[in-house]
Amino acid sequence: MSPTPGNAQKFAREHGIPNHFTQLDQMLALDEIHLVVIGAPNYLHCEITLKAAAAGKHIVVEKPFCMNMAEADLMIDTCKKAGVKLMYAEELCFTPKYVRLKGLLDEGALGKPILLKQSEKHDGPHAPHFWDVERSGGGVSMDMGCHAFQFFRWMNSNNPVKSVYAQMSTSVHNEKTRGDDNGIIILEFENGVTAMAEESWTKPGGMDDRAEVYGTEGVAYADVLQGNSIQTYSQKGVGYAVEKAGDTKGWSFTMYEENWNYGFPQEMEHFVECVKNDRTPLVTGEDGRAVMEIIFAAYESAGTGKKVSLPFKTDAQKPIDLWKKSHNG
Ligand SMILES: NC(=O)c1ccc[n+]([C@@H]2O[C@H](COP(=O)([O-])OP(=O)(O)OC[C@H]3O[C@@H](n4cnc5c(N)ncnc54)[C@H](O)[C@@H]3O)[C@@H](O)[C@H]2O)c1
């Protein structure tokens, strides 16, 4: 279902799906649909979740969970009352290389974790709603930082986050957005682990997705895309190398099974199993909410220049409002 003419039709044709809709209510009225995946712009996640829950559908919500804490609470509460399952779609918890990385940590091969690092970088999003903070809620620290925050919580066995410190800038895309296009965010966990997220919308040369785990008895580095790619040299260029590759003449990193390497099919398969067997998803609405709290704390920190302690309560409508307080409107 998509209100944009042709979008759902094209998707249905490509995947052999019998129905496609431009109206949400029409799709939700179909009894044979048991679960929905909300892959709409961020500002619509809450509204669509409430409608889908009222129609009795189980729900997967794409990252970031929503726009603010009030929405997060409402989404979790409404799904509970409606008796539908709610999964927060953080695919990094299903990325095969990161699942192995967590396995190394869990079996004790690296000793106790000291420092966790994760970064996502590319040269900027493909659709206008990401750049418009009214519809996205924030820039790269929200859009891609959310991946790192849930990655850290998962790797650190959901130990509570104690504080957040962030440095953000709009370094290149000032003409295009009020949002941050670069962010460095440091999390301090109650068990003493430090985590550092590096996020960028200004890095040319294709998508980067990397993690490092430093423990008391070992260290491990994982590079999801370049580390798994075919190192390719082509004088003509490659038709498709990797997400946001740009010019692929000369050396490039040619990805294979990109969706599988990210863990997207595994993530959806997991939720189908949860619905079938009445299990709790690996990543829940509560995890989505916890990530939102970290996002808000990060923007508050970038705005004040100070470390922010958690729990962090805020009535702000969207994270960016805490960073650019004096620039609103
Ligand atoms: N997990 C990930 O790595 C990942 C990657 C990309 C995007 N996302 C998330 O997915 C969401 C969508 O991003 P995208 O890149 O697919 O954007 P997109 O612009 O490519 O697609 C958004 C789709 O939503 C549709 N839409 C617009 N209004 C709608 C409405 N009222 N009801 C239903 N559908 C509506 C649009 O027509 C379009 O088909 C965002 O929240 C984004 O953060 C997650």
PDBQT file of the ligand as one rigid body, heavy atoms in Angstrom, charges set to zero:
ROOT
HETATM    1  N1  LIG A 401      16.123  -0.259   8.250  1.00  0.00    +0.000 N 
HETATM    2  C1  LIG A 401      16.733   0.474   7.343  1.00  0.00    +0.000 C 
HETATM    3  O1  LIG A 401      17.925   0.337   7.129  1.00  0.00    +0.000 OA
HETATM    4  C2  LIG A 401      15.964   1.485   6.563  1.00  0.00    +0.000 A 
HETATM    5  C3  LIG A 401      16.420   1.856   5.291  1.00  0.00    +0.000 A 
HETATM    6  C4  LIG A 401      15.674   2.806   4.584  1.00  0.00    +0.000 A 
HETATM    7  C5  LIG A 401      14.556   3.378   5.143  1.00  0.00    +0.000 A 
HETATM    8  N2  LIG A 401      14.153   3.010   6.399  1.00  0.00    +0.000 N 
HETATM    9  C6  LIG A 401      12.967   3.650   7.024  1.00  0.00    +0.000 C 
HETATM   10  O2  LIG A 401      11.811   3.345   6.269  1.00  0.00    +0.000 OA
HETATM   11  C7  LIG A 401      10.950   4.475   6.200  1.00  0.00    +0.000 C 
HETATM   12  C8  LIG A 401      10.701   4.834   4.728  1.00  0.00    +0.000 C 
HETATM   13  O3  LIG A 401      11.941   5.143   4.112  1.00  0.00    +0.000 OA
HETATM   14  P1  LIG A 401      12.187   4.849   2.542  1.00  0.00    +0.000 P 
HETATM   15  O4  LIG A 401      13.628   5.028   2.267  1.00  0.00    +0.000 OA
HETATM   16  O5  LIG A 401      11.567   3.552   2.161  1.00  0.00    +0.000 OA
HETATM   17  O6  LIG A 401      11.376   6.046   1.927  1.00  0.00    +0.000 OA
HETATM   18  P2  LIG A 401      10.741   6.136   0.455  1.00  0.00    +0.000 P 
HETATM   19  O7  LIG A 401      10.395   7.574   0.265  1.00  0.00    +0.000 OA
HETATM   20  O8  LIG A 401      11.623   5.440  -0.518  1.00  0.00    +0.000 OA
HETATM   21  O9  LIG A 401       9.404   5.286   0.566  1.00  0.00    +0.000 OA
HETATM   22  C9  LIG A 401       8.369   5.677   1.440  1.00  0.00    +0.000 C 
HETATM   23  C10 LIG A 401       7.069   5.061   0.966  1.00  0.00    +0.000 C 
HETATM   24  O10 LIG A 401       6.035   5.459   1.880  1.00  0.00    +0.000 OA
HETATM   25  C11 LIG A 401       4.906   5.819   1.128  1.00  0.00    +0.000 C 
HETATM   26  N3  LIG A 401       3.991   6.672   1.867  1.00  0.00    +0.000 N 
HETATM   27  C12 LIG A 401       3.950   8.031   1.890  1.00  0.00    +0.000 A 
HETATM   28  N4  LIG A 401       2.881   8.433   2.625  1.00  0.00    +0.000 NA
HETATM   29  C13 LIG A 401       2.267   7.312   3.060  1.00  0.00    +0.000 A 
HETATM   30  C14 LIG A 401       1.094   7.090   3.827  1.00  0.00    +0.000 A 
HETATM   31  N5  LIG A 401       0.357   8.105   4.292  1.00  0.00    +0.000 N 
HETATM   32  N6  LIG A 401       0.731   5.812   4.066  1.00  0.00    +0.000 NA
HETATM   33  C15 LIG A 401       1.476   4.796   3.608  1.00  0.00    +0.000 A 
HETATM   34  N7  LIG A 401       2.566   4.939   2.860  1.00  0.00    +0.000 NA
HETATM   35  C16 LIG A 401       2.968   6.192   2.600  1.00  0.00    +0.000 A 
HETATM   36  C17 LIG A 401       5.478   6.500  -0.093  1.00  0.00    +0.000 C 
HETATM   37  O11 LIG A 401       4.530   6.584  -1.117  1.00  0.00    +0.000 OA
HETATM   38  C18 LIG A 401       6.630   5.540  -0.423  1.00  0.00    +0.000 C 
HETATM   39  O12 LIG A 401       6.158   4.448  -1.172  1.00  0.00    +0.000 OA
HETATM   40  C19 LIG A 401      11.622   5.591   6.998  1.00  0.00    +0.000 C 
HETATM   41  O13 LIG A 401      11.101   5.605   8.294  1.00  0.00    +0.000 OA
HETATM   42  C20 LIG A 401      13.090   5.174   7.015  1.00  0.00    +0.000 C 
HETATM   43  O14 LIG A 401      13.780   5.662   8.135  1.00  0.00    +0.000 OA
HETATM   44  C21 LIG A 401      14.816   2.060   7.096  1.00  0.00    +0.000 A 
ENDROOT
TORSDOF 0
